[in-house]
Structure formats: structure tokens, C-alpha cells
């Protein structure tokens, strides 16, 4: 019993760590890679620059 409980905890910890090391959860809770997150930030920055330049 102890071994299976510890195995389940370890498996959960490995799965959680694997996702957080390689991905970022956005506001919609979709896991994105670090590259996708950077591209999304660039898109928002670009949009804001265009809004400021239009005025």
C-alpha cells in the first residue's frame, strides 16, 4: 500500500514538473510553450504600438 501511494505521488509530481518546466499556462489555462508565450507577448506589444501610432 505504501509503495503504490508513493508511486502515485511521485508520478503526479513528475507530470506536474514536466508541464511547468516546458510550458506556461495562460489566462485561458491553455498550456503554451515558452516560444508561443513570447510570440503572444510580441503580438500584444505590436498591437499596442499600432494603436499609439494611429492617434
CHARMM-style PDB file with segment names, atoms N, HN, CA, C and O in Angstrom:
ATOM      1  N   UNK     1       0.830  -1.191   0.000  1.00  0.00      PROA
ATOM      2  CA  UNK     1       0.000   0.000   0.000  1.00  0.00      PROA
ATOM      3  C   UNK     1       0.871   1.251   0.000  1.00  0.00      PROA
ATOM      4  O   UNK     1       0.626   2.180  -0.769  1.00  0.00      PROA
ATOM      5  N   UNK     2       1.890   1.276   0.863  1.00  0.00      PROA
ATOM      6  HN  UNK     2       2.088   0.521   1.488  1.00  0.00      PROA
ATOM      7  CA  UNK     2       2.751   2.451   0.920  1.00  0.00      PROA
ATOM      8  C   UNK     2       3.457   2.676  -0.408  1.00  0.00      PROA
ATOM      9  O   UNK     2       3.573   3.807  -0.879  1.00  0.00      PROA
ATOM     10  N   UNK     3       3.922   1.596  -1.002  1.00  0.00      PROA
ATOM     11  HN  UNK     3       3.828   0.677  -0.620  1.00  0.00      PROA
ATOM     12  CA  UNK     3       4.670   1.726  -2.246  1.00  0.00      PROA
ATOM     13  C   UNK     3       3.798   2.296  -3.358  1.00  0.00      PROA
ATOM     14  O   UNK     3       4.254   3.157  -4.110  1.00  0.00      PROA
ATOM     15  N   UNK     4       2.571   1.842  -3.479  1.00  0.00      PROA
ATOM     16  HN  UNK     4       2.201   1.142  -2.868  1.00  0.00      PROA
ATOM     17  CA  UNK     4       1.704   2.331  -4.552  1.00  0.00      PROA
ATOM     18  C   UNK     4       1.301   3.783  -4.311  1.00  0.00      PROA
ATOM     19  O   UNK     4       1.175   4.551  -5.265  1.00  0.00      PROA
ATOM     20  N   UNK     5       1.101   4.166  -3.068  1.00  0.00      PROA
ATOM     21  HN  UNK     5       1.203   3.542  -2.293  1.00  0.00      PROA
ATOM     22  CA  UNK     5       0.770   5.556  -2.753  1.00  0.00      PROA
ATOM     23  C   UNK     5       1.947   6.464  -3.076  1.00  0.00      PROA
ATOM     24  O   UNK     5       1.770   7.530  -3.666  1.00  0.00      PROA
ATOM     25  N   UNK     6       3.142   6.047  -2.692  1.00  0.00      PROA
ATOM     26  HN  UNK     6       3.286   5.181  -2.213  1.00  0.00      PROA
ATOM     27  CA  UNK     6       4.325   6.846  -3.010  1.00  0.00      PROA
ATOM     28  C   UNK     6       4.564   6.913  -4.514  1.00  0.00      PROA
ATOM     29  O   UNK     6       4.994   7.945  -5.032  1.00  0.00      PROA
ATOM     30  N   UNK     7       4.291   5.831  -5.205  1.00  0.00      PROA
ATOM     31  HN  UNK     7       3.943   4.993  -4.785  1.00  0.00      PROA
ATOM     32  CA  UNK     7       4.438   5.832  -6.661  1.00  0.00      PROA
ATOM     33  C   UNK     7       3.457   6.798  -7.310  1.00  0.00      PROA
ATOM     34  O   UNK     7       3.815   7.512  -8.248  1.00  0.00      PROA
ATOM     35  N   UNK     8       2.241   6.825  -6.824  1.00  0.00      PROA
ATOM     36  HN  UNK     8       1.950   6.245  -6.062  1.00  0.00      PROA
ATOM     37  CA  UNK     8       1.235   7.735  -7.371  1.00  0.00      PROA
ATOM     38  C   UNK     8       1.626   9.187  -7.121  1.00  0.00      PROA
ATOM     39  O   UNK     8       1.468  10.030  -8.004  1.00  0.00      PROA
ATOM     40  N   UNK     9       2.129   9.486  -5.938  1.00  0.00      PROA
ATOM     41  HN  UNK     9       2.257   8.801  -5.220  1.00  0.00      PROA
ATOM     42  CA  UNK     9       2.571  10.847  -5.618  1.00  0.00      PROA
ATOM     43  C   UNK     9       3.754  11.241  -6.490  1.00  0.00      PROA
ATOM     44  O   UNK     9       3.815  12.362  -6.994  1.00  0.00      PROA
ATOM     45  N   UNK    10       4.683  10.326  -6.666  1.00  0.00      PROA
ATOM     46  HN  UNK    10       4.634   9.415  -6.256  1.00  0.00      PROA
ATOM     47  CA  UNK    10       5.855  10.611  -7.500  1.00  0.00      PROA
ATOM     48  C   UNK    10       5.450  10.833  -8.954  1.00  0.00      PROA
ATOM     49  O   UNK    10       5.975  11.734  -9.609  1.00  0.00      PROA
ATOM     50  N   UNK    11       4.536  10.033  -9.458  1.00  0.00      PROA
ATOM     51  HN  UNK    11       4.110   9.302  -8.926  1.00  0.00      PROA
ATOM     52  CA  UNK    11       4.070  10.190 -10.835  1.00  0.00      PROA
ATOM     53  C   UNK    11       3.388  11.541 -11.023  1.00  0.00      PROA
ATOM     54  O   UNK    11       3.610  12.215 -12.029  1.00  0.00      PROA
ATOM     55  N   UNK    12       2.572  11.932 -10.074  1.00  0.00      PROA
ATOM     56  HN  UNK    12       2.391  11.384  -9.257  1.00  0.00      PROA
ATOM     57  CA  UNK    12       1.911  13.237 -10.135  1.00  0.00      PROA
ATOM     58  C   UNK    12       2.940  14.359 -10.117  1.00  0.00      PROA
ATOM     59  O   UNK    12       2.823  15.317 -10.882  1.00  0.00      PROA
ATOM     60  N   UNK    13       3.938  14.252  -9.261  1.00  0.00      PROA
ATOM     61  HN  UNK    13       4.033  13.474  -8.640  1.00  0.00      PROA
ATOM     62  CA  UNK    13       4.976  15.284  -9.170  1.00  0.00      PROA
ATOM     63  C   UNK    13       5.771  15.391 -10.464  1.00  0.00      PROA
ATOM     64  O   UNK    13       6.092  16.493 -10.909  1.00  0.00      PROA
ATOM     65  N   UNK    14       6.088  14.262 -11.063  1.00  0.00      PROA
ATOM     66  HN  UNK    14       5.828  13.366 -10.702  1.00  0.00      PROA
ATOM     67  CA  UNK    14       6.835  14.268 -12.326  1.00  0.00      PROA
ATOM     68  C   UNK    14       5.999  14.904 -13.430  1.00  0.00      PROA
ATOM     69  O   UNK    14       6.509  15.709 -14.210  1.00  0.00      PROA
ATOM     70  N   UNK    15       4.736  14.553 -13.499  1.00  0.00      PROA
ATOM     71  HN  UNK    15       4.322  13.900 -12.865  1.00  0.00      PROA
ATOM     72  CA  UNK    15       3.866  15.108 -14.542  1.00  0.00      PROA
ATOM     73  C   UNK    15       3.692  16.611 -14.363  1.00  0.00      PROA
ATOM     74  O   UNK    15       3.724  17.357 -15.342  1.00  0.00      PROA
ATOM     75  N   UNK    16       3.510  17.061 -13.136  1.00  0.00      PROA
ATOM     76  HN  UNK    16       3.484  16.455 -12.340  1.00  0.00      PROA
ATOM     77  CA  UNK    16       3.338  18.490 -12.881  1.00  0.00      PROA
ATOM     78  C   UNK    16       4.616  19.254 -13.189  1.00  0.00      PROA
ATOM     79  O   UNK    16       4.566  20.342 -13.762  1.00  0.00      PROA
ATOM     80  N   UNK    17       5.746  18.700 -12.817  1.00  0.00      PROA
ATOM     81  HN  UNK    17       5.786  17.816 -12.351  1.00  0.00      PROA
ATOM     82  CA  UNK    17       7.025  19.361 -13.074  1.00  0.00      PROA
ATOM     83  C   UNK    17       7.319  19.414 -14.562  1.00  0.00      PROA
ATOM     84  O   UNK    17       7.833  20.420 -15.053  1.00  0.00      PROA
ATOM     85  N   UNK    18       7.008  18.365 -15.279  1.00  0.00      PROA
ATOM     86  HN  UNK    18       6.591  17.548 -14.881  1.00  0.00      PROA
ATOM     87  CA  UNK    18       7.275  18.338 -16.720  1.00  0.00      PROA
ATOM     88  C   UNK    18       6.492  19.422 -17.435  1.00  0.00      PROA
ATOM     89  O   UNK    18       7.013  20.055 -18.353  1.00  0.00      PROA
ATOM     90  N   UNK    19       5.252  19.648 -17.031  1.00  0.00      PROA
ATOM     91  HN  UNK    19       4.829  19.135 -16.285  1.00  0.00      PROA
ATOM     92  CA  UNK    19       4.451  20.672 -17.695  1.00  0.00      PROA
ATOM     93  C   UNK    19       4.935  22.062 -17.319  1.00  0.00      PROA
ATOM     94  O   UNK    19       4.996  22.931 -18.188  1.00  0.00      PROA
ATOM     95  N   UNK    20       5.277  22.304 -16.081  1.00  0.00      PROA
ATOM     96  HN  UNK    20       5.228  21.598 -15.375  1.00  0.00      PROA
ATOM     97  CA  UNK    20       5.668  23.652 -15.683  1.00  0.00      PROA
ATOM     98  C   UNK    20       7.048  24.023 -16.190  1.00  0.00      PROA
ATOM     99  O   UNK    20       7.324  25.208 -16.372  1.00  0.00      PROA
ATOM    100  N   UNK    21       7.920  23.063 -16.426  1.00  0.00      PROA
ATOM    101  HN  UNK    21       7.695  22.100 -16.279  1.00  0.00      PROA
ATOM    102  CA  UNK    21       9.245  23.391 -16.936  1.00  0.00      PROA
ATOM    103  C   UNK    21       9.214  23.804 -18.396  1.00  0.00      PROA
ATOM    104  O   UNK    21      10.019  24.637 -18.812  1.00  0.00      PROA
ATOM    105  N   UNK    22       8.324  23.255 -19.172  1.00  0.00      PROA
ATOM    106  HN  UNK    22       7.670  22.578 -18.834  1.00  0.00      PROA
ATOM    107  CA  UNK    22       8.315  23.482 -20.611  1.00  0.00      PROA
ATOM    108  C   UNK    22       7.141  24.310 -21.095  1.00  0.00      PROA
ATOM    109  O   UNK    22       7.046  24.588 -22.290  1.00  0.00      PROA
ATOM    110  N   UNK    23       6.251  24.709 -20.213  1.00  0.00      PROA
ATOM    111  HN  UNK    23       6.328  24.483 -19.242  1.00  0.00      PROA
ATOM    112  CA  UNK    23       5.055  25.402 -20.668  1.00  0.00      PROA
ATOM    113  C   UNK    23       4.635  26.465 -19.666  1.00  0.00      PROA
ATOM    114  O   UNK    23       5.018  26.449 -18.496  1.00  0.00      PROA
ATOM    115  N   UNK    24       3.843  27.373 -20.169  1.00  0.00      PROA
ATOM    116  HN  UNK    24       3.532  27.386 -21.120  1.00  0.00      PROA
ATOM    117  CA  UNK    24       3.276  28.430 -19.345  1.00  0.00      PROA
ATOM    118  C   UNK    24       1.770  28.365 -19.533  1.00  0.00      PROA
ATOM    119  O   UNK    24       1.296  28.320 -20.668  1.00  0.00      PROA
ATOM    120  N   UNK    25       1.011  28.358 -18.450  1.00  0.00      PROA
ATOM    121  HN  UNK    25       1.396  28.394 -17.528  1.00  0.00      PROA
ATOM    122  CA  UNK    25      -0.440  28.375 -18.553  1.00  0.00      PROA
ATOM    123  C   UNK    25      -0.886  29.823 -18.678  1.00  0.00      PROA
ATOM    124  O   UNK    25      -0.559  30.658 -17.834  1.00  0.00      PROA
ATOM    125  N   UNK    26      -1.629  30.115 -19.727  1.00  0.00      PROA
ATOM    126  HN  UNK    26      -1.895  29.437 -20.413  1.00  0.00      PROA
ATOM    127  CA  UNK    26      -2.091  31.473 -19.977  1.00  0.00      PROA
ATOM    128  C   UNK    26      -3.407  31.701 -19.256  1.00  0.00      PROA
ATOM    129  O   UNK    26      -3.872  30.833 -18.516  1.00  0.00      PROA
ATOM    130  N   UNK    27      -4.008  32.859 -19.465  1.00  0.00      PROA
ATOM    131  HN  UNK    27      -3.631  33.564 -20.065  1.00  0.00      PROA
ATOM    132  CA  UNK    27      -5.233  33.204 -18.755  1.00  0.00      PROA
ATOM    133  C   UNK    27      -6.372  32.235 -19.073  1.00  0.00      PROA
ATOM    134  O   UNK    27      -7.269  32.049 -18.251  1.00  0.00      PROA
ATOM    135  N   UNK    28      -6.348  31.621 -20.249  1.00  0.00      PROA
ATOM    136  HN  UNK    28      -5.620  31.773 -20.917  1.00  0.00      PROA
ATOM    137  CA  UNK    28      -7.376  30.644 -20.604  1.00  0.00      PROA
ATOM    138  C   UNK    28      -6.981  29.232 -20.172  1.00  0.00      PROA
ATOM    139  O   UNK    28      -7.635  28.261 -20.555  1.00  0.00      PROA
ATOM    140  N   UNK    29      -5.927  29.115 -19.387  1.00  0.00      PROA
ATOM    141  HN  UNK    29      -5.396  29.904 -19.077  1.00  0.00      PROA
ATOM    142  CA  UNK    29      -5.423  27.863 -18.815  1.00  0.00      PROA
ATOM    143  C   UNK    29      -4.928  26.886 -19.873  1.00  0.00      PROA
ATOM    144  O   UNK    29      -4.785  25.695 -19.594  1.00  0.00      PROA
ATOM    145  N   UNK    30      -4.668  27.370 -21.073  1.00  0.00      PROA
ATOM    146  HN  UNK    30      -4.784  28.337 -21.299  1.00  0.00      PROA
ATOM    147  CA  UNK    30      -4.067  26.525 -22.108  1.00  0.00      PROA
ATOM    148  C   UNK    30      -2.564  26.552 -21.905  1.00  0.00      PROA
ATOM    149  O   UNK    30      -1.973  27.626 -21.786  1.00  0.00      PROA
ATOM    150  N   UNK    31      -1.953  25.411 -21.865  1.00  0.00      PROA
ATOM    151  HN  UNK    31      -2.433  24.539 -21.961  1.00  0.00      PROA
ATOM    152  CA  UNK    31      -0.501  25.354 -21.687  1.00  0.00      PROA
ATOM    153  C   UNK    31       0.169  25.726 -23.000  1.00  0.00      PROA
ATOM    154  O   UNK    31      -0.117  25.137 -24.043  1.00  0.00      PROA
ATOM    155  N   UNK    32       1.055  26.700 -22.942  1.00  0.00      PROA
ATOM    156  HN  UNK    32       1.287  27.179 -22.095  1.00  0.00      PROA
ATOM    157  CA  UNK    32       1.784  27.147 -24.123  1.00  0.00      PROA
ATOM    158  C   UNK    32       3.271  26.935 -23.892  1.00  0.00      PROA
ATOM    159  O   UNK    32       3.756  27.022 -22.764  1.00  0.00      PROA
ATOM    160  N   UNK    33       3.984  26.657 -24.967  1.00  0.00      PROA
ATOM    161  HN  UNK    33       3.590  26.586 -25.883  1.00  0.00      PROA
ATOM    162  CA  UNK    33       5.434  26.551 -24.849  1.00  0.00      PROA
ATOM    163  C   UNK    33       6.005  27.942 -24.612  1.00  0.00      PROA
ATOM    164  O   UNK    33       5.319  28.944 -24.810  1.00  0.00      PROA
ATOM    165  N   UNK    34       7.250  27.996 -24.194  1.00  0.00      PROA
ATOM    166  HN  UNK    34       7.808  27.182 -24.033  1.00  0.00      PROA
ATOM    167  CA  UNK    34       7.873  29.295 -23.947  1.00  0.00      PROA
ATOM    168  C   UNK    34       7.928  30.121 -25.222  1.00  0.00      PROA
ATOM    169  O   UNK    34       7.772  31.341 -25.171  1.00  0.00      PROA
ATOM    170  N   UNK    35       8.147  29.481 -26.361  1.00  0.00      PROA
ATOM    171  HN  UNK    35       8.274  28.490 -26.403  1.00  0.00      PROA
ATOM    172  CA  UNK    35       8.196  30.201 -27.636  1.00  0.00      PROA
ATOM    173  C   UNK    35       6.829  30.787 -27.976  1.00  0.00      PROA
ATOM    174  O   UNK    35       6.737  31.934 -28.412  1.00  0.00      PROA
ATOM    175  N   UNK    36       5.770  30.006 -27.779  1.00  0.00      PROA
ATOM    176  HN  UNK    36       5.845  29.074 -27.425  1.00  0.00      PROA
ATOM    177  CA  UNK    36       4.425  30.505 -28.049  1.00  0.00      PROA
ATOM    178  C   UNK    36       4.082  31.682 -27.146  1.00  0.00      PROA
ATOM    179  O   UNK    36       3.455  32.642 -27.592  1.00  0.00      PROA
ATOM    180  N   UNK    37       4.485  31.615 -25.891  1.00  0.00      PROA
ATOM    181  HN  UNK    37       4.994  30.835 -25.529  1.00  0.00      PROA
ATOM    182  CA  UNK    37       4.203  32.703 -24.961  1.00  0.00      PROA
ATOM    183  C   UNK    37       4.930  33.974 -25.383  1.00  0.00      PROA
ATOM    184  O   UNK    37       4.362  35.063 -25.302  1.00  0.00      PROA
ATOM    185  N   UNK    38       6.162  33.854 -25.825  1.00  0.00      PROA
ATOM    186  HN  UNK    38       6.623  32.969 -25.891  1.00  0.00      PROA
ATOM    187  CA  UNK    38       6.917  35.022 -26.276  1.00  0.00      PROA
ATOM    188  C   UNK    38       6.281  35.627 -27.516  1.00  0.00      PROA
ATOM    189  O   UNK    38       6.207  36.850 -27.639  1.00  0.00      PROA
ATOM    190  N   UNK    39       5.820  34.787 -28.437  1.00  0.00      PROA
ATOM    191  HN  UNK    39       5.881  33.794 -28.337  1.00  0.00      PROA
ATOM    192  CA  UNK    39       5.161  35.288 -29.640  1.00  0.00      PROA
ATOM    193  C   UNK    39       3.864  35.996 -29.294  1.00  0.00      PROA
ATOM    194  O   UNK    39       3.537  37.010 -29.911  1.00  0.00      PROA
ATOM    195  N   UNK    40       3.119  35.492 -28.328  1.00  0.00      PROA
ATOM    196  HN  UNK    40       3.384  34.668 -27.827  1.00  0.00      PROA
ATOM    197  CA  UNK    40       1.881  36.146 -27.912  1.00  0.00      PROA
ATOM    198  C   UNK    40       2.186  37.512 -27.315  1.00  0.00      PROA
ATOM    199  O   UNK    40       1.468  38.475 -27.584  1.00  0.00      PROA
ATOM    200  N   UNK    41       3.237  37.611 -26.510  1.00  0.00      PROA
ATOM    201  HN  UNK    41       3.820  36.829 -26.292  1.00  0.00      PROA
ATOM    202  CA  UNK    41       3.623  38.894 -25.935  1.00  0.00      PROA
ATOM    203  C   UNK    41       4.040  39.867 -27.025  1.00  0.00      PROA
ATOM    204  O   UNK    41       3.706  41.050 -26.953  1.00  0.00      PROA
ATOM    205  N   UNK    42       4.762  39.394 -28.031  1.00  0.00      PROA
ATOM    206  HN  UNK    42       5.033  38.433 -28.090  1.00  0.00      PROA
ATOM    207  CA  UNK    42       5.170  40.249 -29.144  1.00  0.00      PROA
ATOM    208  C   UNK    42       3.959  40.746 -29.917  1.00  0.00      PROA
ATOM    209  O   UNK    42       3.937  41.889 -30.373  1.00  0.00      PROA
ATOM    210  N   UNK    43       2.964  39.903 -30.063  1.00  0.00      PROA
ATOM    211  HN  UNK    43       2.982  38.974 -29.692  1.00  0.00      PROA
ATOM    212  CA  UNK    43       1.754  40.291 -30.778  1.00  0.00      PROA
ATOM    213  C   UNK    43       1.040  41.411 -30.040  1.00  0.00      PROA
ATOM    214  O   UNK    43       0.609  42.387 -30.655  1.00  0.00      PROA
ATOM    215  N   UNK    44       0.911  41.277 -28.730  1.00  0.00      PROA
ATOM    216  HN  UNK    44       1.261  40.484 -28.230  1.00  0.00      PROA
ATOM    217  CA  UNK    44       0.257  42.318 -27.937  1.00  0.00      PROA
ATOM    218  C   UNK    44       1.037  43.629 -27.989  1.00  0.00      PROA
ATOM    219  O   UNK    44       0.444  44.700 -28.117  1.00  0.00      PROA
ATOM    220  N   UNK    45       2.342  43.549 -27.891  1.00  0.00      PROA
ATOM    221  HN  UNK    45       2.823  42.678 -27.787  1.00  0.00      PROA
ATOM    222  CA  UNK    45       3.180  44.743 -27.958  1.00  0.00      PROA
ATOM    223  C   UNK    45       3.034  45.413 -29.315  1.00  0.00      PROA
ATOM    224  O   UNK    45       2.925  46.637 -29.393  1.00  0.00      PROA
ATOM    225  N   UNK    46       3.031  44.637 -30.371  1.00  0.00      PROA
ATOM    226  HN  UNK    46       3.120  43.643 -30.308  1.00  0.00      PROA
ATOM    227  CA  UNK    46       2.873  45.168 -31.718  1.00  0.00      PROA
ATOM    228  C   UNK    46       1.516  45.857 -31.871  1.00  0.00      PROA
ATOM    229  O   UNK    46       1.428  46.935 -32.459  1.00  0.00      PROA
ATOM    230  N   UNK    47       0.474  45.244 -31.349  1.00  0.00      PROA
ATOM    231  HN  UNK    47       0.545  44.368 -30.871  1.00  0.00      PROA
ATOM    232  CA  UNK    47      -0.870  45.817 -31.429  1.00  0.00      PROA
ATOM    233  C   UNK    47      -0.928  47.151 -30.696  1.00  0.00      PROA
ATOM    234  O   UNK    47      -1.503  48.113 -31.205  1.00  0.00      PROA
ATOM    235  N   UNK    48      -0.340  47.217 -29.512  1.00  0.00      PROA
ATOM    236  HN  UNK    48       0.127  46.435 -29.099  1.00  0.00      PROA
ATOM    237  CA  UNK    48      -0.338  48.467 -28.749  1.00  0.00      PROA
ATOM    238  C   UNK    48       0.446  49.563 -29.468  1.00  0.00      PROA
ATOM    239  O   UNK    48       0.038  50.725 -29.454  1.00  0.00      PROA
ATOM    240  N   UNK    49       1.548  49.210 -30.086  1.00  0.00      PROA
ATOM    241  HN  UNK    49       1.879  48.267 -30.097  1.00  0.00      PROA
ATOM    242  CA  UNK    49       2.337  50.197 -30.838  1.00  0.00      PROA
ATOM    243  C   UNK    49       1.532  50.748 -32.007  1.00  0.00      PROA
ATOM    244  O   UNK    49       1.562  51.949 -32.277  1.00  0.00      PROA
ATOM    245  N   UNK    50       0.818  49.874 -32.697  1.00  0.00      PROA
ATOM    246  HN  UNK    50       0.794  48.899 -32.478  1.00  0.00      PROA
ATOM    247  CA  UNK    50      -0.002  50.328 -33.821  1.00  0.00      PROA
ATOM    248  C   UNK    50      -1.112  51.257 -33.348  1.00  0.00      PROA
ATOM    249  O   UNK    50      -1.422  52.242 -34.018  1.00  0.00      PROA
ATOM    250  N   UNK    51      -1.710  50.957 -32.206  1.00  0.00      PROA
ATOM    251  HN  UNK    51      -1.459  50.157 -31.662  1.00  0.00      PROA
ATOM    252  CA  UNK    51      -2.763  51.825 -31.667  1.00  0.00      PROA
ATOM    253  C   UNK    51      -2.204  53.203 -31.339  1.00  0.00      PROA
ATOM    254  O   UNK    51      -2.841  54.213 -31.642  1.00  0.00      PROA
ATOM    255  N   UNK    52      -1.035  53.262 -30.732  1.00  0.00      PROA
ATOM    256  HN  UNK    52      -0.518  52.442 -30.486  1.00  0.00      PROA
ATOM    257  CA  UNK    52      -0.427  54.544 -30.379  1.00  0.00      PROA
ATOM    258  C   UNK    52      -0.029  55.327 -31.621  1.00  0.00      PROA
ATOM    259  O   UNK    52      -0.167  56.550 -31.645  1.00  0.00      PROA
ATOM    260  N   UNK    53       0.455  54.658 -32.637  1.00  0.00      PROA
ATOM    261  HN  UNK    53       0.567  53.664 -32.618  1.00  0.00      PROA
ATOM    262  CA  UNK    53       0.891  55.343 -33.850  1.00  0.00      PROA
ATOM    263  C   UNK    53      -0.278  55.854 -34.682  1.00  0.00      PROA
ATOM    264  O   UNK    53      -0.104  56.790 -35.462  1.00  0.00      PROA
ATOM    265  N   UNK    54      -1.450  55.272 -34.540  1.00  0.00      PROA
ATOM    266  HN  UNK    54      -1.590  54.511 -33.906  1.00  0.00      PROA
ATOM    267  CA  UNK    54      -2.622  55.718 -35.293  1.00  0.00      PROA
ATOM    268  C   UNK    54      -3.160  57.039 -34.767  1.00  0.00      PROA
ATOM    269  O   UNK    54      -3.769  57.794 -35.526  1.00  0.00      PROA
ATOM    270  N   UNK    55      -2.957  57.336 -33.510  1.00  0.00      PROA
ATOM    271  HN  UNK    55      -2.462  56.724 -32.894  1.00  0.00      PROA
ATOM    272  CA  UNK    55      -3.516  58.566 -32.911  1.00  0.00      PROA
ATOM    273  C   UNK    55      -2.696  59.766 -33.230  1.00  0.00      PROA
ATOM    274  OT1 UNK    55      -3.029  60.872 -32.804  1.00  0.00      PROA
TER     275      UNK     55
END
